[in-house]
Amino acid sequence: MNLITPKKALDKIEGVVETKSYINKLKLIKNLYTKGSNTAGEMCVEVGISLPTVNSLLGDLMASGEVIKHGRAESQGGRKPDLYKLADDSFYTISVDINKFRIRTAIYNSSNKAITEAETLKLTLNNDKETFDKICDFILQHKQKSGLPDQKIIAVGISMPGLIDAVHGINHTYLKFGKKSLVENFETRFERKVFLENDARAMTLAEFKFGHNDQYKNVLGIFIGWGIGLGIIIDGKIYQGASGFAGEFSHSPIFESRDITCSCGKKGCLESVSSGTAIVRMAKEAIENDHDSILARLAKENNDEVEPYLVVDAALAGDQRAITILSEAGLDLGRGISILIQLLNPELIIIGGSVAEAKQYLITPIQQALNIYSMAKARENTELALYKLGKEVGLLGGVAVVNEQIFEEVLQ
């Protein structure tokens, strides 16, 4: 079954019955890809196909190798129904996690499990075509080294920073060159469907799909790396906004009195006082004041390059200056989050990113600030939690974007 270019495949099919059968098979594959496993009865309700048709199509998909039986579900009275899932080798997707200074890629199977070891390439993200070509070459080399059948790799999911219009495939911040959109340029090189999303939204979607259970429908994901990103999920769906820019709350100038210029040009933005960039700035000042600290030693071992993770490592090792820096950043971040609580009233707020590896040294001051700045009634049903996917959240963000969007241009 052609899963690489389903729209083209559909155009070649003649006959109403054959067309409907192909679309319904895509619906079942999408359902199993999204849910992991399911019964025929549940698919019948969720997809809107009659049970006899579902059973017939599942038979076809098992015969062609896309679907397998996966034990039995809990009984609702009577015989336990069969569970179905996608075969692990049904298809594969390439996930790409890009930040300002490096790119990672790995290939995932139809069960959303990595089947190649992630590879990393260091580069500085900008608007040069040469940088774009380096990224593409790196990904294509990884694909070639995997040895996987080319026809089994059906899509590419990309998570990256910037003002991203995911609907039109445009990044207004990075890799802007030529007349085509970024997604069009990627699709030309990869000859596959490419799904692009802002990194914070992609990571929030990954945590929502793969990290936390189904009890939450209104979720905020706040990821602190060099910058601060926000992903918003409302009623179980990622919220992108009218132009795809929802979540840029870190560029809200709520600390104007500090007279610190942000990368966006304004003064006193949340990002200018609470991001990894701000933490590094404070860490460099601390090192100047104490050359014998744990923080200074770690920086020296890293060729005097201070990065956010070094400050976290120093704090976890007991460096008091690093702990104070993270505490100050956490208090300011919590003040910003308190505004989000009162605007959006989320059930769950996920704190992630490299700075979140500091755990209690960041979470405790955030919670303290929430207690000070947000209304008690507004926050009483809001849970604050660390991310569960850890350092793999970026790559799983690319997977989540494919998981959410694959086949939609046909199914809609």
VOPAGU-2260 file (C-alpha; in pm, 1 decimal, decimal comma):
REM VOPAGU-2260
SITE   aa  ch    i         X         Y         Z
SITE  MET   A    0       0,0       0,0       0,0
SITE  ASN   A    1     143,0     337,8    -102,7
SITE  LEU   A    2     189,7     544,7     215,7
SITE  ILE   A    3     454,7     782,1      79,7
SITE  THR   A    4     232,0     975,1    -162,7
SITE  PRO   A    5    -125,3     875,2     -75,7
SITE  LYS   A    6    -274,3    1171,8    -259,6
SITE  LYS   A    7    -107,2    1069,0    -586,3
SITE  ALA   A    8    -205,0     707,1    -527,3
SITE  LEU   A    9    -564,8     813,0    -474,1
SITE  ASP   A   10    -568,2    1008,4    -799,9
SITE  LYS   A   11    -472,6     692,8    -989,5
SITE  ILE   A   12    -744,8     476,1    -838,1
SITE  GLU   A   13   -1051,4     426,8   -1053,3
SITE  GLY   A   14   -1390,3     344,2    -908,3
SITE  VAL   A   15   -1579,6     472,9    -607,5
SITE  VAL   A   16   -1554,1     147,5    -412,2
SITE  GLU   A   17   -1175,2     123,3    -455,8
SITE  THR   A   18   -1130,1     489,4    -364,1
SITE  LYS   A   19   -1338,7     452,9     -49,8
SITE  SER   A   20   -1153,9     135,1      47,2
SITE  TYR   A   21    -814,5     308,7      15,5
SITE  ILE   A   22    -926,0     606,3     224,4
SITE  ASN   A   23   -1075,3     381,4     492,6
SITE  LYS   A   24    -751,0     181,7     512,7
SITE  LEU   A   25    -563,7     507,8     568,5
SITE  LYS   A   26    -809,0     593,7     846,8
SITE  LEU   A   27    -742,6     262,1    1020,3
SITE  ILE   A   28    -365,1     297,3     983,1
SITE  LYS   A   29    -381,5     653,3    1122,6
SITE  ASN   A   30    -597,3     535,7    1413,7
SITE  LEU   A   31    -352,5     260,1    1507,5
SITE  TYR   A   32     -51,8     489,7    1458,5
SITE  THR   A   33    -205,8     746,2    1691,9
SITE  LYS   A   34    -339,4     508,0    1958,1
SITE  GLY   A   35     -79,2     232,4    1948,9
SITE  SER   A   36    -334,1     -47,4    1952,9
SITE  ASN   A   37    -710,3     -77,9    1928,9
SITE  THR   A   38    -999,4    -318,1    1885,6
SITE  ALA   A   39   -1213,7    -342,5    1575,0
SITE  GLY   A   40   -1516,7    -225,2    1773,8
SITE  GLU   A   41   -1341,8      86,0    1902,0
SITE  MET   A   42   -1206,1     167,3    1556,5
SITE  CYS   A   43   -1556,6     132,1    1417,1
SITE  VAL   A   44   -1680,0     407,7    1652,5
SITE  GLU   A   45   -1372,7     634,2    1634,7
SITE  VAL   A   46   -1323,3     622,0    1257,9
SITE  GLY   A   47   -1689,2     605,9    1154,9
SITE  ILE   A   48   -1682,2     281,7     953,5
SITE  SER   A   49   -1917,7     -12,6     996,4
SITE  LEU   A   50   -1783,3    -310,2    1192,7
SITE  PRO   A   51   -1803,9    -557,9     898,4
SITE  THR   A   52   -1606,9    -311,6     683,3
SITE  VAL   A   53   -1346,5    -259,6     957,5
SITE  ASN   A   54   -1298,9    -636,8     993,0
SITE  SER   A   55   -1268,0    -679,5     615,9
SITE  LEU   A   56   -1014,2    -396,5     582,3
SITE  LEU   A   57    -812,8    -523,4     879,3
SITE  GLY   A   58    -794,7    -858,3     703,5
SITE  ASP   A   59    -655,5    -689,4     392,8
SITE  LEU   A   60    -403,0    -488,2     595,9
SITE  MET   A   61    -284,9    -798,3     782,6
SITE  ALA   A   62    -244,1    -982,4     451,8
SITE  SER   A   63     -32,2    -697,9     311,7
SITE  GLY   A   64     176,9    -674,4     631,8
SITE  GLU   A   65      79,7    -333,4     771,4
SITE  VAL   A   66    -127,6    -463,0    1064,9
SITE  ILE   A   67     -86,2    -751,3    1312,3
SITE  LYS   A   68    -289,5    -890,7    1601,5
SITE  HIS   A   69    -161,1    -784,4    1941,7
SITE  GLY   A   70    -328,8    -999,6    2206,8
SITE  ARG   A   71    -672,4    -929,5    2347,4
SITE  ALA   A   72    -833,7    -629,6    2514,8
SITE  GLU   A   73   -1023,5    -633,7    2842,7
SITE  SER   A   74   -1367,8    -787,3    2812,9
SITE  GLN   A   75   -1672,7    -562,0    2832,9
SITE  GLY   A   76   -1886,8    -870,6    2888,6
SITE  GLY   A   77   -1841,0   -1186,3    2685,0
SITE  ARG   A   78   -1539,7   -1284,3    2478,8
SITE  LYS   A   79   -1230,5   -1064,2    2496,3
SITE  PRO   A   80   -1193,5    -873,8    2166,5
SITE  ASP   A   81    -877,7    -895,3    1955,8
SITE  LEU   A   82    -633,3    -605,7    1974,6
SITE  TYR   A   83    -469,1    -481,7    1656,1
SITE  LYS   A   84    -156,0    -273,6    1606,6
SITE  LEU   A   85      70,8    -167,0    1324,1
SITE  ALA   A   86     356,1    -402,8    1249,5
SITE  ASP   A   87     680,5    -245,5    1372,7
SITE  ASP   A   88     816,4    -245,5    1017,6
SITE  SER   A   89     493,4    -119,1     863,2
SITE  PHE   A   90     669,8     210,5     790,9
SITE  TYR   A   91     936,9     442,3     929,0
SITE  THR   A   92     968,4     816,9     982,1
SITE  ILE   A   93    1273,8    1039,7    1012,8
SITE  SER   A   94    1272,9    1275,4    1309,1
SITE  VAL   A   95    1488,1    1589,8    1311,9
SITE  ASP   A   96    1550,6    1804,4    1620,1
SITE  ILE   A   97    1717,4    2138,1    1541,2
SITE  ASN   A   98    1828,7    2405,1    1785,7
SITE  LYS   A   99    2044,3    2714,9    1743,1
SITE  PHE   A  100    2374,2    2528,1    1764,7
SITE  ARG   A  101    2318,0    2165,7    1668,6
SITE  ILE   A  102    2095,0    1918,1    1486,9
SITE  ARG   A  103    2001,7    1563,2    1589,0
SITE  THR   A  104    1829,5    1299,3    1379,7
SITE  ALA   A  105    1706,1     941,8    1422,0
SITE  ILE   A  106    1463,9     707,3    1249,0
SITE  TYR   A  107    1153,4     578,2    1426,8
SITE  ASN   A  108     926,4     284,1    1347,2
SITE  SER   A  109     547,1     281,0    1330,9
SITE  SER   A  110     536,1     211,3    1706,9
SITE  ASN   A  111     717,5     542,8    1767,3
SITE  LYS   A  112    1035,1     366,6    1883,7
SITE  ALA   A  113    1382,0     474,1    1769,5
SITE  ILE   A  114    1544,4     209,0    1554,5
SITE  THR   A  115    1864,4     401,5    1476,7
SITE  GLU   A  116    2097,7     565,3    1725,6
SITE  ALA   A  117    2057,9     942,3    1720,6
SITE  GLU   A  118    2338,2    1131,7    1547,3
SITE  THR   A  119    2439,7    1491,8    1616,5
SITE  LEU   A  120    2586,4    1761,7    1393,6
SITE  LYS   A  121    2712,0    2090,6    1538,6
SITE  LEU   A  122    2626,7    2400,0    1336,1
SITE  THR   A  123    2495,9    2752,6    1387,9
SITE  LEU   A  124    2143,5    2803,5    1261,3
SITE  ASN   A  125    2106,0    3100,0    1023,6
SITE  ASN   A  126    1952,1    3192,7     688,0
SITE  ASP   A  127    2226,5    3061,4     459,3
SITE  LYS   A  128    2144,1    2804,2     193,2
SITE  GLU   A  129    2476,5    2641,0     272,7
SITE  THR   A  130    2348,9    2566,9     624,6
SITE  PHE   A  131    2029,3    2420,0     479,4
SITE  ASP   A  132    2234,3    2196,5     247,4
SITE  LYS   A  133    2450,8    2075,9     538,3
SITE  ILE   A  134    2137,4    1983,5     733,7
SITE  CYS   A  135    1988,6    1792,8     438,7
SITE  ASP   A  136    2315,1    1611,1     362,6
SITE  PHE   A  137    2346,7    1505,8     726,7
SITE  ILE   A  138    1991,0    1366,9     736,3
SITE  LEU   A  139    2024,5    1185,7     403,6
SITE  GLN   A  140    2353,6    1028,7     515,4
SITE  HIS   A  141    2184,4     903,0     831,8
SITE  LYS   A  142    1901,0     758,4     622,6
SITE  GLN   A  143    2145,6     584,2     390,3
SITE  LYS   A  144    2350,8     438,4     677,8
SITE  SER   A  145    2034,8     292,5     833,7
SITE  GLY   A  146    2007,5      38,1     551,3
SITE  LEU   A  147    1627,6      54,8     569,5
SITE  PRO   A  148    1421,3       0,6     252,4
SITE  ASP   A  149    1369,5     343,8      97,5
SITE  GLN   A  150    1002,1     276,2      19,5
SITE  LYS   A  151     935,8     210,0     389,8
SITE  ILE   A  152    1043,6     560,5     500,2
SITE  ILE   A  153     730,4     766,0     443,7
SITE  ALA   A  154     774,8    1106,5     611,0
SITE  VAL   A  155    1003,8    1350,3     792,0
SITE  GLY   A  156     911,1    1542,3    1109,4
SITE  ILE   A  157    1114,3    1852,6    1195,0
SITE  SER   A  158    1114,6    2040,0    1525,7
SITE  MET   A  159    1304,2    2370,8    1524,7
SITE  PRO   A  160    1304,7    2718,0    1683,4
SITE  GLY   A  161    1163,0    3029,8    1524,0
SITE  LEU   A  162     837,4    3194,9    1424,7
SITE  ILE   A  163     685,9    2902,5    1237,3
SITE  ASP   A  164     370,1    2892,1    1029,1
SITE  ALA   A  165     326,0    2514,4    1025,0
SITE  VAL   A  166      23,4    2526,1     793,7
SITE  HIS   A  167     220,6    2693,1     513,2
SITE  GLY   A  168     555,3    2537,9     603,7
SITE  ILE   A  169     733,2    2867,7     667,3
SITE  ASN   A  170     995,3    2955,1     928,5
SITE  HIS   A  171    1007,2    3335,9     946,2
SITE  THR   A  172    1322,8    3330,4    1161,0
SITE  TYR   A  173    1564,8    3069,5    1025,2
SITE  LEU   A  174    1661,3    2909,8     690,1
SITE  LYS   A  175    1489,6    3184,6     491,6
SITE  PHE   A  176    1622,3    3193,8     135,1
SITE  GLY   A  177    1480,3    3177,3    -216,2
SITE  LYS   A  178    1115,1    3196,0    -311,3
SITE  LYS   A  179     997,3    2856,1    -186,9
SITE  SER   A  180     884,4    2780,7     167,3
SITE  LEU   A  181    1117,4    2587,5     396,5
SITE  VAL   A  182     897,0    2278,5     376,9
SITE  GLU   A  183     898,0    2292,4      -3,8
SITE  ASN   A  184    1277,3    2309,8       0,6
SITE  PHE   A  185    1301,6    2013,9     238,9
SITE  GLU   A  186    1052,5    1808,9      35,8
SITE  THR   A  187    1252,1    1873,1    -280,0
SITE  ARG   A  188    1564,2    1729,1    -115,3
SITE  PHE   A  189    1402,1    1440,1      73,7
SITE  GLU   A  190    1132,3    1343,9    -180,5
SITE  ARG   A  191     904,0    1278,4     113,6
SITE  LYS   A  192     624,5    1459,5     293,9
SITE  VAL   A  193     778,6    1693,1     552,0
SITE  PHE   A  194     599,2    1819,6     863,2
SITE  LEU   A  195     747,7    2127,5    1031,1
SITE  GLU   A  196     665,9    2264,8    1375,2
SITE  ASN   A  197     802,8    2509,3    1631,3
SITE  ASP   A  198    1019,4    2320,8    1880,1
SITE  ALA   A  199     821,3    2413,6    2191,9
SITE  ARG   A  200     490,3    2312,4    2033,7
SITE  ALA   A  201     641,8    1988,9    1901,5
SITE  MET   A  202     788,9    1898,2    2241,4
SITE  THR   A  203     463,2    1980,5    2418,9
SITE  LEU   A  204     280,8    1756,2    2173,9
SITE  ALA   A  205     534,6    1478,3    2239,4
SITE  GLU   A  206     487,7    1504,2    2616,0
SITE  PHE   A  207     110,7    1508,7    2567,4
SITE  LYS   A  208     109,9    1203,4    2337,9
SITE  PHE   A  209     391,6     991,6    2479,0
SITE  GLY   A  210     478,7    1120,2    2825,8
SITE  HIS   A  211     154,9    1182,7    3016,7
SITE  ASN   A  212    -167,4     986,1    3037,8
SITE  ASP   A  213    -497,0    1077,7    2875,5
SITE  GLN   A  214    -653,3    1248,3    3177,7
SITE  TYR   A  215    -526,7    1593,8    3072,5
SITE  LYS   A  216    -684,0    1790,9    2787,8
SITE  ASN   A  217    -561,0    2143,6    2863,1
SITE  VAL   A  218    -184,2    2149,9    2892,2
SITE  LEU   A  219      99,2    2402,3    2875,3
SITE  GLY   A  220     453,7    2295,2    2791,6
SITE  ILE   A  221     731,0    2537,9    2886,5
SITE  PHE   A  222    1077,5    2447,7    2762,6
SITE  ILE   A  223    1385,5    2633,0    2880,0
SITE  GLY   A  224    1700,4    2594,5    2672,3
SITE  TRP   A  225    1891,1    2888,4    2528,1
SITE  GLY   A  226    1549,9    3052,1    2492,6
SITE  ILE   A  227    1204,1    2985,4    2639,4
SITE  GLY   A  228     932,9    2820,7    2435,2
SITE  LEU   A  229     566,4    2760,7    2508,2
SITE  GLY   A  230     334,8    2499,8    2362,9
SITE  ILE   A  231     -39,8    2522,5    2425,6
SITE  ILE   A  232    -283,7    2232,2    2408,6
SITE  ILE   A  233    -652,6    2317,1    2435,9
SITE  ASP   A  234    -916,6    2042,7    2445,9
SITE  GLY   A  235    -656,2    1788,5    2337,5
SITE  LYS   A  236    -538,0    1982,9    2029,3
SITE  ILE   A  237    -221,2    2184,2    1979,8
SITE  TYR   A  238    -306,2    2553,8    1950,4
SITE  GLN   A  239    -111,3    2742,4    1682,7
SITE  GLY   A  240    -298,0    3072,3    1659,1
SITE  ALA   A  241    -412,6    3263,0    1351,0
SITE  SER   A  242     -64,8    3286,9    1195,5
SITE  GLY   A  243     103,9    2998,3    1373,9
SITE  PHE   A  244     280,3    3216,2    1630,3
SITE  ALA   A  245      89,2    3123,8    1947,9
SITE  GLY   A  246     317,6    3071,9    2246,0
SITE  GLU   A  247     568,0    3357,1    2211,2
SITE  PHE   A  248     500,1    3464,3    2569,0
SITE  SER   A  249     871,2    3477,6    2655,3
SITE  HIS   A  250     896,1    3802,4    2458,8
SITE  SER   A  251     648,8    3977,9    2686,6
SITE  PRO   A  252     829,1    4274,2    2851,1
SITE  ILE   A  253     717,0    4218,5    3209,5
SITE  PHE   A  254    1054,6    4313,7    3363,2
SITE  GLU   A  255    1113,1    4652,4    3196,5
SITE  SER   A  256    1259,6    4801,2    3513,6
SITE  ARG   A  257    1565,1    4572,7    3480,0
SITE  ASP   A  258    1679,7    4745,0    3162,1
SITE  ILE   A  259    1806,5    4420,9    3003,5
SITE  THR   A  260    1776,0    4409,9    2625,1
SITE  CYS   A  261    1625,8    4093,5    2479,7
SITE  SER   A  262    1730,1    3932,1    2150,2
SITE  CYS   A  263    1399,7    4052,8    2002,2
SITE  GLY   A  264    1500,9    4415,7    2062,2
SITE  LYS   A  265    1268,2    4494,9    2353,0
SITE  LYS   A  266    1381,3    4551,7    2710,9
SITE  GLY   A  267    1285,9    4334,3    3006,1
SITE  CYS   A  268    1134,3    4036,2    2825,9
SITE  LEU   A  269    1088,1    3718,1    3028,4
SITE  GLU   A  270    1344,7    3548,1    2804,3
SITE  SER   A  271    1604,3    3812,2    2890,1
SITE  VAL   A  272    1593,9    3718,3    3261,9
SITE  SER   A  273    1492,5    3349,1    3275,5
SITE  SER   A  274    1624,2    3170,4    2965,1
SITE  GLY   A  275    1940,9    2968,4    2926,0
SITE  THR   A  276    2097,0    3274,2    2763,4
SITE  ALA   A  277    2018,1    3483,6    3073,6
SITE  ILE   A  278    2145,0    3206,3    3302,3
SITE  VAL   A  279    2473,7    3194,2    3108,0
SITE  ARG   A  280    2508,3    3572,6    3136,1
SITE  MET   A  281    2464,0    3553,3    3514,6
SITE  ALA   A  282    2699,6    3254,0    3534,0
SITE  LYS   A  283    2978,9    3443,7    3356,7
SITE  GLU   A  284    2941,3    3726,5    3609,4
SITE  ALA   A  285    2956,6    3472,5    3893,0
SITE  ILE   A  286    3272,9    3313,0    3752,0
SITE  GLU   A  287    3440,1    3655,7    3736,8
SITE  ASN   A  288    3365,3    3696,5    4107,5
SITE  ASP   A  289    3483,1    3347,3    4207,7
SITE  HIS   A  290    3743,9    3171,9    3994,2
SITE  ASP   A  291    3765,5    2876,9    4237,3
SITE  SER   A  292    3397,8    2775,9    4231,0
SITE  ILE   A  293    3263,8    2447,0    4094,2
SITE  LEU   A  294    3098,8    2649,9    3818,6
SITE  ALA   A  295    3431,0    2809,4    3719,8
SITE  ARG   A  296    3603,6    2469,7    3717,3
SITE  LEU   A  297    3335,9    2314,7    3493,5
SITE  ALA   A  298    3360,5    2610,0    3254,9
SITE  LYS   A  299    3739,7    2573,2    3238,2
SITE  GLU   A  300    3702,2    2202,1    3158,4
SITE  ASN   A  301    3468,9    2305,0    2874,1
SITE  ASN   A  302    3731,0    2533,6    2713,9
SITE  ASP   A  303    3584,6    2833,4    2900,0
SITE  GLU   A  304    3257,3    2797,3    2708,0
SITE  VAL   A  305    2964,3    2846,1    2947,0
SITE  GLU   A  306    2643,7    2669,6    2847,4
SITE  PRO   A  307    2313,4    2631,0    3035,8
SITE  TYR   A  308    2375,8    2263,7    3115,6
SITE  LEU   A  309    2705,1    2356,0    3289,8
SITE  VAL   A  310    2518,7    2583,3    3531,7
SITE  VAL   A  311    2272,9    2299,0    3598,7
SITE  ASP   A  312    2558,5    2052,7    3657,1
SITE  ALA   A  313    2726,8    2297,5    3893,7
SITE  ALA   A  314    2405,4    2343,8    4093,1
SITE  LEU   A  315    2352,1    1968,0    4118,8
SITE  ALA   A  316    2711,0    1941,1    4243,8
SITE  GLY   A  317    2632,7    2192,7    4519,0
SITE  ASP   A  318    2767,8    2520,6    4377,6
SITE  GLN   A  319    2584,4    2792,5    4572,9
SITE  ARG   A  320    2624,1    3059,4    4307,0
SITE  ALA   A  321    2473,6    2829,5    4041,4
SITE  ILE   A  322    2187,3    2739,4    4275,0
SITE  THR   A  323    2118,3    3110,6    4334,5
SITE  ILE   A  324    2121,4    3182,1    3959,6
SITE  LEU   A  325    1868,7    2906,1    3891,5
SITE  SER   A  326    1655,7    3020,1    4184,4
SITE  GLU   A  327    1640,3    3377,3    4051,1
SITE  ALA   A  328    1556,6    3253,8    3701,4
SITE  GLY   A  329    1288,9    3022,2    3841,6
SITE  LEU   A  330    1123,7    3299,7    4042,8
SITE  ASP   A  331    1104,6    3523,3    3735,3
SITE  LEU   A  332     979,0    3236,3    3521,0
SITE  GLY   A  333     712,4    3153,9    3779,4
SITE  ARG   A  334     593,8    3513,3    3770,1
SITE  GLY   A  335     543,3    3482,2    3394,8
SITE  ILE   A  336     371,1    3144,2    3429,4
SITE  SER   A  337     128,4    3290,8    3684,7
SITE  ILE   A  338      -8,5    3512,0    3407,1
SITE  LEU   A  339     -62,0    3205,1    3186,3
SITE  ILE   A  340    -248,9    3028,1    3466,3
SITE  GLN   A  341    -493,1    3314,1    3499,6
SITE  LEU   A  342    -538,3    3346,7    3122,8
SITE  LEU   A  343    -564,3    2979,0    3025,0
SITE  ASN   A  344    -645,8    2786,2    3345,0
SITE  PRO   A  345    -450,6    2469,7    3244,4
SITE  GLU   A  346    -478,5    2132,3    3415,2
SITE  LEU   A  347    -109,3    2057,7    3371,3
SITE  ILE   A  348     203,6    2268,2    3320,6
SITE  ILE   A  349     506,7    2073,8    3198,1
SITE  ILE   A  350     851,8    2222,6    3261,5
SITE  GLY   A  351    1117,2    2086,1    3027,5
SITE  GLY   A  352    1438,0    2159,0    2840,2
SITE  SER   A  353    1804,4    2146,0    2936,7
SITE  VAL   A  354    1759,6    2390,9    3226,5
SITE  ALA   A  355    1477,9    2173,8    3369,0
SITE  GLU   A  356    1740,4    1906,9    3441,2
SITE  ALA   A  357    1807,6    2118,8    3751,0
SITE  LYS   A  358    1482,1    1968,6    3886,7
SITE  GLN   A  359    1403,9    2101,5    4237,2
SITE  TYR   A  360    1644,8    2393,0    4198,1
SITE  LEU   A  361    1414,8    2526,3    3924,6
SITE  ILE   A  362    1074,0    2379,9    4015,8
SITE  THR   A  363    1077,0    2499,4    4379,2
SITE  PRO   A  364    1124,4    2872,3    4299,4
SITE  ILE   A  365     869,9    2847,1    4016,1
SITE  GLN   A  366     613,0    2706,5    4259,4
SITE  GLN   A  367     704,1    2974,0    4512,5
SITE  ALA   A  368     639,7    3246,6    4253,2
SITE  LEU   A  369     307,6    3088,1    4155,0
SITE  ASN   A  370     200,6    3101,0    4518,6
SITE  ILE   A  371     286,6    3472,8    4529,3
SITE  TYR   A  372     161,1    3596,9    4191,8
SITE  SER   A  373    -131,7    3377,9    4083,6
SITE  MET   A  374    -480,8    3363,9    4230,4
SITE  ALA   A  375    -519,7    3067,9    4466,6
SITE  LYS   A  376    -849,5    2959,0    4310,3
SITE  ALA   A  377    -705,4    2977,1    3958,7
SITE  ARG   A  378    -407,6    2753,4    4039,6
SITE  GLU   A  379    -565,4    2502,7    4278,1
SITE  ASN   A  380    -640,1    2247,0    4002,7
SITE  THR   A  381    -321,3    2309,8    3805,8
SITE  GLU   A  382     -45,0    2051,8    3838,2
SITE  LEU   A  383     318,1    2152,3    3786,0
SITE  ALA   A  384     539,1    1868,5    3659,7
SITE  LEU   A  385     880,7    1806,2    3509,1
SITE  TYR   A  386     891,2    1664,0    3159,1
SITE  LYS   A  387     903,2    1284,8    3136,9
SITE  LEU   A  388    1073,4    1230,1    2801,9
SITE  GLY   A  389    1401,7    1391,3    2905,7
SITE  LYS   A  390    1669,1    1455,6    2647,5
SITE  GLU   A  391    1478,2    1262,7    2379,2
SITE  VAL   A  392    1184,4    1504,4    2387,4
SITE  GLY   A  393    1315,5    1701,1    2088,4
SITE  LEU   A  394    1335,0    1398,5    1858,7
SITE  LEU   A  395    1003,9    1267,2    1988,1
SITE  GLY   A  396     862,8    1611,1    1905,6
SITE  GLY   A  397     937,1    1544,4    1539,2
SITE  VAL   A  398     769,4    1205,1    1571,3
SITE  ALA   A  399     464,5    1359,9    1740,3
SITE  VAL   A  400     422,5    1612,6    1458,7
SITE  VAL   A  401     416,5    1331,6    1199,4
SITE  ASN   A  402     185,8    1128,8    1422,8
SITE  GLU   A  403     -56,4    1420,9    1437,0
SITE  GLN   A  404     -47,8    1531,6    1071,6
SITE  ILE   A  405      22,9    1225,6     856,6
SITE  PHE   A  406    -240,5    1150,7     587,1
SITE  GLU   A  407    -450,7    1451,3     693,2
SITE  GLU   A  408    -439,1    1613,6     347,8
SITE  VAL   A  409    -621,1    1304,8     216,2
SITE  LEU   A  410    -844,9    1226,4     513,8
SITE  GLN   A  411    -978,7    1581,4     544,6
